Structures are given as C-alpha cells and as structure tokens.
Amino acid sequence: MKTSTDKSNVVTQILLSAVAIALGYLLLFDKTMQLLTLCRILCGGLVVVGVVSIISFFVSGDYKRIDRYGFTLGVLLAILGVIGFLRMNELTANFEVFAGLLALVLSILTLQGTVQVKILDYAVWVLSLLLAVICLAGSFCVMAGITPITKLVGGFAHWILLISGGSCLFSLIVTWICILLAARREKKAMKEAEEIAQAVMHGDYQEIPPAQAADTTAEPSYKPSEPAETFHTDFTPASDVPSADPSVPDVPSAGSSVPDVPDVTEGST
C-alpha cells in the first residue's frame, strides 16, 4: 500500500478548515467583529489558500502526476476570493449562503475521509460518518433556506461553519493515521507470508494443529521420544483359578492327571 499523499490538496484542506474555524468562532463569540470585516477575511483567506495550493503543486512535484488537481483548485479559490472582494456588498447581504457553501465543501471532504477509513476497516469511521452527516444536513438547510430548521438555533449557519471546519480537520488527521496503520499491517502480513514461503522451500515449516495453536500451554498429543507401551504375556490360566460356585467342578489344568471314573454298567446295583 502506497502512503504518498497529494500535498497540495492536503495543504488546501487544512487551510480551508482553518478559515472556516476562524470565521465560525469570530461570528459566534466575538460580537465586536463586523460582518464586513469577516467577509474580507473570508475572501482574503480564499486567495491565500489558492496561491498556496498553486505553489505547493509545483514544489511538491505533483505536476508529474496525472491525478493531482492542486493547481486547478488553487486557481478556482483565488478567483472566488477576488470576485468576493469585487462583490463585497452582495457577499455581506448573502453571507449565510456563502458560509453554507464553504461548509458543504468541507462536509464532502469529511465524507470522503469516512469512506477511506471504513474501507481500511477501523471503527472510528462511525464517528466520522456522524459528523459528516450532521455537517451535510446543516449546510444543505442553510443553502436551501429551510428556515423552520435554521431558526431553531441562533447563528445556525455560523455553528455549521465552525463544526464543518473542525470535522474536516479531524477527518484528515484520522484518515492519515489509519492509512499509516493499514500500511504497517499490510507490510507485516507480507513479511510473515515471505517467512512462511521461505520455510516451506527449505522444509522447515511445520503446521501447528488449530487446537494446539489456540492453547499454547497444552502438551503435544504425541511424543516421539516416549517408548511404546509393553504388554505383559504372563498370565494365570483360567483353569487354575478356583471357581466361585462350589457345585461346578474345577477343570484340570494341562498336564494334570485325570482321576479314574468308575465304570457303571447297566443293571449294576
């Protein structure tokens, strides 16, 4: 398993998450901050993230790969940031829609990390999926203008933006750790398979029975060094054993003299 990462996309994901977290925190907990200033921070952040993604695309050598799109993503973000500066009034008037769009992008990135962790078979994918579903549903409600839901919590869009940024960053870290663990697990399995193959080639491999492999303390059922059991051939003939019933006469043993039986003729008294 290759653990090489698209560095430009990773850097972009980290910076987008940081921008979302910063905006959500300022909107929720800093009441002195004006919305116009926050919109400028958002647009400036998009431009910075785009430029960094473009530079990282060339510095990390991603231009040598056909499946790397850091340059495209960087150009798109930079252009969106510039358009935001030019349409600042519209941006401030519809800030919740743009916040929902950013939260939607981060939620999809979180969902991708969830799929990767699930395929790698780690239980943490359940938590990642829960966060992704919450963020996706929240961002959809914000962009679609479903007011019965968005009005339930004050600053709903701001909370979704903050949670989406944190979830995306969490998903990135968890996915990276799971990929490393899966690579080590696969490497260990390949090493064990190679050792078994070499042992079989040299005739040193002995298969352990399942029952004995499960219980390491159990002694083997067969010991080559143990001598075979000996059977004693000296025995007492059955004829030499006195009968328990006195009415049954004893059978003479082999070689003993047979007592004379009187001749009883017909008509004798």
C-alpha beads as a LAMMPS data file, in Angstrom:
LAMMPS data file: protein, C-alpha beads

269 atoms
268 bonds

1 atom types
1 bond types

-500.0 500.0 xlo xhi
-500.0 500.0 ylo yhi
-500.0 500.0 zlo zhi

Masses

1 110.0

Atoms # bond

1 1 1 0.000 0.000 0.000
2 1 1 1.382 3.365 -1.018
3 1 1 1.053 6.122 1.528
4 1 1 2.077 9.001 -0.716
5 1 1 -0.241 11.944 -0.326
6 1 1 -1.267 14.795 -2.556
7 1 1 0.473 17.503 -0.558
8 1 1 -1.144 20.409 -2.358
9 1 1 -4.648 19.090 -1.675
10 1 1 -3.786 18.333 1.939
11 1 1 -2.472 21.854 2.473
12 1 1 -5.598 23.275 0.843
13 1 1 -7.856 21.172 3.061
14 1 1 -6.009 22.279 6.187
15 1 1 -6.167 25.959 5.267
16 1 1 -9.863 25.804 4.339
17 1 1 -10.625 24.129 7.649
18 1 1 -8.640 26.802 9.497
19 1 1 -10.504 29.604 7.708
20 1 1 -13.888 28.028 8.496
21 1 1 -12.992 27.539 12.159
22 1 1 -11.736 31.096 12.492
23 1 1 -14.824 32.591 10.839
24 1 1 -17.227 30.471 12.847
25 1 1 -15.521 31.342 16.117
26 1 1 -15.435 35.083 15.396
27 1 1 -19.077 35.144 14.308
28 1 1 -20.242 33.286 17.400
29 1 1 -18.064 34.623 20.193
30 1 1 -16.718 38.000 19.049
31 1 1 -19.677 40.367 18.921
32 1 1 -17.495 43.388 18.165
33 1 1 -16.357 41.995 14.835
34 1 1 -18.275 43.474 11.906
35 1 1 -19.619 41.275 9.159
36 1 1 -17.856 43.339 6.506
37 1 1 -14.504 42.635 8.151
38 1 1 -15.281 38.935 8.329
39 1 1 -16.193 38.861 4.648
40 1 1 -12.884 40.466 3.820
41 1 1 -11.138 37.858 5.962
42 1 1 -13.010 35.145 4.081
43 1 1 -12.102 36.471 0.649
44 1 1 -8.506 37.075 1.675
45 1 1 -8.327 33.559 3.057
46 1 1 -9.595 32.091 -0.204
47 1 1 -6.962 33.988 -2.161
48 1 1 -4.190 32.874 0.209
49 1 1 -5.317 29.263 0.149
50 1 1 -5.467 29.316 -3.647
51 1 1 -1.979 30.766 -4.013
52 1 1 -0.524 28.286 -1.523
53 1 1 -2.198 25.406 -3.343
54 1 1 -0.708 26.537 -6.661
55 1 1 2.776 26.896 -5.185
56 1 1 2.529 23.545 -3.405
57 1 1 1.502 21.903 -6.674
58 1 1 4.876 22.768 -8.186
59 1 1 7.078 22.486 -5.095
60 1 1 5.855 19.007 -4.129
61 1 1 6.241 17.688 -7.681
62 1 1 2.529 16.991 -8.147
63 1 1 2.799 18.225 -11.737
64 1 1 4.438 14.875 -12.505
65 1 1 1.228 13.021 -11.620
66 1 1 -1.871 12.899 -13.781
67 1 1 -4.244 12.570 -10.805
68 1 1 -3.248 15.764 -8.975
69 1 1 -5.504 18.832 -9.174
70 1 1 -3.941 21.204 -6.693
71 1 1 -3.273 23.771 -9.401
72 1 1 -6.881 23.725 -10.624
73 1 1 -8.286 24.014 -7.124
74 1 1 -5.869 26.820 -6.276
75 1 1 -6.847 28.867 -9.314
76 1 1 -10.548 28.374 -8.571
77 1 1 -10.217 29.508 -4.949
78 1 1 -8.100 32.504 -5.849
79 1 1 -10.645 33.653 -8.450
80 1 1 -13.525 33.202 -5.990
81 1 1 -11.665 35.320 -3.444
82 1 1 -11.097 38.110 -5.950
83 1 1 -14.762 38.039 -7.023
84 1 1 -15.735 38.279 -3.363
85 1 1 -13.703 41.467 -2.977
86 1 1 -15.355 42.927 -6.079
87 1 1 -18.884 41.968 -4.916
88 1 1 -18.472 42.701 -1.243
89 1 1 -21.958 44.182 -0.804
90 1 1 -23.665 41.127 -2.243
91 1 1 -21.396 38.912 -0.177
92 1 1 -22.319 40.578 3.091
93 1 1 -26.010 40.518 2.182
94 1 1 -25.915 36.778 1.450
95 1 1 -23.152 35.743 3.789
96 1 1 -25.056 32.770 5.175
97 1 1 -25.334 31.261 1.693
98 1 1 -21.574 31.521 1.135
99 1 1 -20.943 30.135 4.626
100 1 1 -23.215 27.202 3.787
101 1 1 -21.307 26.629 0.534
102 1 1 -17.981 26.508 2.347
103 1 1 -19.471 24.179 4.972
104 1 1 -20.810 21.930 2.196
105 1 1 -17.359 21.593 0.604
106 1 1 -15.788 20.736 3.962
107 1 1 -18.562 18.230 4.703
108 1 1 -17.929 16.381 1.451
109 1 1 -14.223 16.201 2.262
110 1 1 -15.152 14.759 5.668
111 1 1 -17.383 12.192 3.959
112 1 1 -14.529 11.096 1.703
113 1 1 -12.310 10.546 4.740
114 1 1 -15.098 8.475 6.292
115 1 1 -15.269 6.218 3.239
116 1 1 -11.498 5.701 3.293
117 1 1 -11.456 4.806 6.998
118 1 1 -14.396 2.407 6.513
119 1 1 -12.632 0.580 3.690
120 1 1 -9.495 0.340 5.832
121 1 1 -11.715 -1.315 8.498
122 1 1 -11.285 0.967 11.506
123 1 1 -14.172 1.552 13.906
124 1 1 -13.613 5.304 14.085
125 1 1 -15.427 5.626 10.747
126 1 1 -18.729 5.633 12.666
127 1 1 -17.844 8.886 14.449
128 1 1 -16.557 10.419 11.231
129 1 1 -19.765 9.446 9.419
130 1 1 -21.892 11.017 12.151
131 1 1 -20.020 14.312 11.848
132 1 1 -20.217 14.236 8.044
133 1 1 -23.983 13.637 8.065
134 1 1 -24.578 16.461 10.565
135 1 1 -22.491 18.900 8.548
136 1 1 -24.032 17.890 5.225
137 1 1 -27.567 18.207 6.530
138 1 1 -26.823 21.532 8.210
139 1 1 -25.126 23.074 5.186
140 1 1 -27.954 21.891 2.943
141 1 1 -30.529 23.540 5.222
142 1 1 -28.546 26.788 5.191
143 1 1 -28.161 26.918 1.396
144 1 1 -31.728 25.781 0.718
145 1 1 -33.117 28.330 3.164
146 1 1 -35.089 25.860 5.276
147 1 1 -35.989 28.400 7.948
148 1 1 -38.003 26.051 10.222
149 1 1 -34.710 24.311 10.968
150 1 1 -32.230 27.177 10.742
151 1 1 -34.314 29.286 13.128
152 1 1 -34.200 26.634 15.822
153 1 1 -30.678 27.665 16.895
154 1 1 -29.327 31.173 16.913
155 1 1 -26.446 31.590 14.492
156 1 1 -27.210 28.220 12.862
157 1 1 -25.058 28.912 9.802
158 1 1 -22.156 30.023 11.970
159 1 1 -22.313 26.865 14.078
160 1 1 -22.411 24.684 10.965
161 1 1 -19.397 26.529 9.576
162 1 1 -17.433 26.019 12.795
163 1 1 -18.394 22.353 13.126
164 1 1 -17.650 21.638 9.463
165 1 1 -14.172 23.113 9.741
166 1 1 -13.400 21.106 12.873
167 1 1 -14.862 17.915 11.403
168 1 1 -12.854 18.244 8.216
169 1 1 -9.635 18.746 10.156
170 1 1 -10.473 15.799 12.431
171 1 1 -11.253 13.579 9.449
172 1 1 -7.969 14.493 7.767
173 1 1 -5.920 13.568 10.841
174 1 1 -7.824 10.313 11.449
175 1 1 -7.563 9.259 7.800
176 1 1 -3.836 9.914 7.759
177 1 1 -3.305 7.831 10.927
178 1 1 -5.457 4.962 9.618
179 1 1 -3.575 4.892 6.314
180 1 1 -0.263 4.611 8.168
181 1 1 -1.593 1.827 10.409
182 1 1 -3.020 -0.052 7.426
183 1 1 0.317 0.214 5.604
184 1 1 2.140 -1.245 8.613
185 1 1 -0.436 -4.024 8.928
186 1 1 -0.082 -4.940 5.266
187 1 1 3.708 -4.824 5.469
188 1 1 3.677 -7.147 8.493
189 1 1 1.358 -9.605 6.730
190 1 1 3.593 -9.660 3.649
191 1 1 6.663 -10.254 5.804
192 1 1 5.008 -13.199 7.567
193 1 1 3.937 -14.654 4.222
194 1 1 7.504 -14.392 2.911
195 1 1 8.882 -16.094 6.017
196 1 1 6.400 -18.957 5.654
197 1 1 7.235 -19.328 1.957
198 1 1 10.959 -19.489 2.705
199 1 1 10.371 -22.023 5.480
200 1 1 8.348 -24.220 3.126
201 1 1 11.063 -24.067 0.477
202 1 1 13.702 -25.187 2.987
203 1 1 11.456 -27.833 4.530
204 1 1 11.464 -26.207 7.966
205 1 1 7.803 -25.312 8.078
206 1 1 5.583 -27.377 10.349
207 1 1 1.898 -26.707 10.509
208 1 1 0.526 -26.443 14.049
209 1 1 -2.861 -28.070 14.693
210 1 1 -5.604 -25.471 15.356
211 1 1 -6.362 -26.806 18.841
212 1 1 -2.719 -26.768 19.843
213 1 1 -2.195 -23.330 18.305
214 1 1 -5.094 -21.943 20.332
215 1 1 -3.775 -23.421 23.616
216 1 1 -0.058 -22.779 23.838
217 1 1 0.190 -24.398 27.278
218 1 1 -1.192 -27.751 26.151
219 1 1 1.317 -30.566 25.714
220 1 1 1.508 -32.283 22.322
221 1 1 -0.666 -35.348 21.972
222 1 1 2.197 -37.411 20.529
223 1 1 5.737 -37.542 21.844
224 1 1 8.254 -39.365 19.591
225 1 1 10.678 -39.864 22.471
226 1 1 8.105 -41.706 24.626
227 1 1 8.572 -45.517 24.460
228 1 1 5.710 -47.617 23.317
229 1 1 3.650 -49.384 25.959
230 1 1 4.678 -53.002 26.747
231 1 1 2.168 -55.754 27.203
232 1 1 2.848 -58.482 29.787
233 1 1 2.301 -62.031 28.486
234 1 1 2.486 -63.804 31.829
235 1 1 -1.000 -64.649 32.920
236 1 1 -2.711 -67.182 35.118
237 1 1 -4.758 -69.775 33.206
238 1 1 -8.398 -69.704 33.840
239 1 1 -8.279 -73.348 34.882
240 1 1 -6.039 -72.567 37.857
241 1 1 -8.457 -70.060 39.244
242 1 1 -10.848 -71.707 41.726
243 1 1 -14.444 -71.470 40.761
244 1 1 -16.658 -69.297 42.867
245 1 1 -19.538 -71.805 42.577
246 1 1 -18.792 -74.992 44.611
247 1 1 -21.238 -77.044 42.526
248 1 1 -19.092 -76.565 39.411
249 1 1 -16.092 -78.898 39.413
250 1 1 -12.691 -77.480 38.734
251 1 1 -11.336 -78.050 35.273
252 1 1 -7.982 -79.809 35.435
253 1 1 -5.144 -77.907 34.081
254 1 1 -2.973 -79.025 31.232
255 1 1 -0.614 -81.865 32.242
256 1 1 -2.501 -82.860 35.411
257 1 1 -3.705 -86.458 35.868
258 1 1 -7.358 -87.180 35.252
259 1 1 -8.973 -89.194 38.093
260 1 1 -10.423 -92.583 37.245
261 1 1 -14.150 -92.670 36.668
262 1 1 -15.838 -95.912 37.841
263 1 1 -17.440 -97.951 35.104
264 1 1 -21.144 -98.040 35.674
265 1 1 -22.788 -100.855 33.718
266 1 1 -26.368 -101.420 33.067
267 1 1 -28.053 -103.427 35.769
268 1 1 -25.478 -102.907 38.498
269 1 1 -26.653 -102.065 41.957

Bonds

1 1 1 2
2 1 2 3
3 1 3 4
4 1 4 5
5 1 5 6
6 1 6 7
7 1 7 8
8 1 8 9
9 1 9 10
10 1 10 11
11 1 11 12
12 1 12 13
13 1 13 14
14 1 14 15
15 1 15 16
16 1 16 17
17 1 17 18
18 1 18 19
19 1 19 20
20 1 20 21
21 1 21 22
22 1 22 23
23 1 23 24
24 1 24 25
25 1 25 26
26 1 26 27
27 1 27 28
28 1 28 29
29 1 29 30
30 1 30 31
31 1 31 32
32 1 32 33
33 1 33 34
34 1 34 35
35 1 35 36
36 1 36 37
37 1 37 38
38 1 38 39
39 1 39 40
40 1 40 41
41 1 41 42
42 1 42 43
43 1 43 44
44 1 44 45
45 1 45 46
46 1 46 47
47 1 47 48
48 1 48 49
49 1 49 50
50 1 50 51
51 1 51 52
52 1 52 53
53 1 53 54
54 1 54 55
55 1 55 56
56 1 56 57
57 1 57 58
58 1 58 59
59 1 59 60
60 1 60 61
61 1 61 62
62 1 62 63
63 1 63 64
64 1 64 65
65 1 65 66
66 1 66 67
67 1 67 68
68 1 68 69
69 1 69 70
70 1 70 71
71 1 71 72
72 1 72 73
73 1 73 74
74 1 74 75
75 1 75 76
76 1 76 77
77 1 77 78
78 1 78 79
79 1 79 80
80 1 80 81
81 1 81 82
82 1 82 83
83 1 83 84
84 1 84 85
85 1 85 86
86 1 86 87
87 1 87 88
88 1 88 89
89 1 89 90
90 1 90 91
91 1 91 92
92 1 92 93
93 1 93 94
94 1 94 95
95 1 95 96
96 1 96 97
97 1 97 98
98 1 98 99
99 1 99 100
100 1 100 101
101 1 101 102
102 1 102 103
103 1 103 104
104 1 104 105
105 1 105 106
106 1 106 107
107 1 107 108
108 1 108 109
109 1 109 110
110 1 110 111
111 1 111 112
112 1 112 113
113 1 113 114
114 1 114 115
115 1 115 116
116 1 116 117
117 1 117 118
118 1 118 119
119 1 119 120
120 1 120 121
121 1 121 122
122 1 122 123
123 1 123 124
124 1 124 125
125 1 125 126
126 1 126 127
127 1 127 128
128 1 128 129
129 1 129 130
130 1 130 131
131 1 131 132
132 1 132 133
133 1 133 134
134 1 134 135
135 1 135 136
136 1 136 137
137 1 137 138
138 1 138 139
139 1 139 140
140 1 140 141
141 1 141 142
142 1 142 143
143 1 143 144
144 1 144 145
145 1 145 146
146 1 146 147
147 1 147 148
148 1 148 149
149 1 149 150
150 1 150 151
151 1 151 152
152 1 152 153
153 1 153 154
154 1 154 155
155 1 155 156
156 1 156 157
157 1 157 158
158 1 158 159
159 1 159 160
160 1 160 161
161 1 161 162
162 1 162 163
163 1 163 164
164 1 164 165
165 1 165 166
166 1 166 167
167 1 167 168
168 1 168 169
169 1 169 170
170 1 170 171
171 1 171 172
172 1 172 173
173 1 173 174
174 1 174 175
175 1 175 176
176 1 176 177
177 1 177 178
178 1 178 179
179 1 179 180
180 1 180 181
181 1 181 182
182 1 182 183
183 1 183 184
184 1 184 185
185 1 185 186
186 1 186 187
187 1 187 188
188 1 188 189
189 1 189 190
190 1 190 191
191 1 191 192
192 1 192 193
193 1 193 194
194 1 194 195
195 1 195 196
196 1 196 197
197 1 197 198
198 1 198 199
199 1 199 200
200 1 200 201
201 1 201 202
202 1 202 203
203 1 203 204
204 1 204 205
205 1 205 206
206 1 206 207
207 1 207 208
208 1 208 209
209 1 209 210
210 1 210 211
211 1 211 212
212 1 212 213
213 1 213 214
214 1 214 215
215 1 215 216
216 1 216 217
217 1 217 218
218 1 218 219
219 1 219 220
220 1 220 221
221 1 221 222
222 1 222 223
223 1 223 224
224 1 224 225
225 1 225 226
226 1 226 227
227 1 227 228
228 1 228 229
229 1 229 230
230 1 230 231
231 1 231 232
232 1 232 233
233 1 233 234
234 1 234 235
235 1 235 236
236 1 236 237
237 1 237 238
238 1 238 239
239 1 239 240
240 1 240 241
241 1 241 242
242 1 242 243
243 1 243 244
244 1 244 245
245 1 245 246
246 1 246 247
247 1 247 248
248 1 248 249
249 1 249 250
250 1 250 251
251 1 251 252
252 1 252 253
253 1 253 254
254 1 254 255
255 1 255 256
256 1 256 257
257 1 257 258
258 1 258 259
259 1 259 260
260 1 260 261
261 1 261 262
262 1 262 263
263 1 263 264
264 1 264 265
265 1 265 266
266 1 266 267
267 1 267 268
268 1 268 269
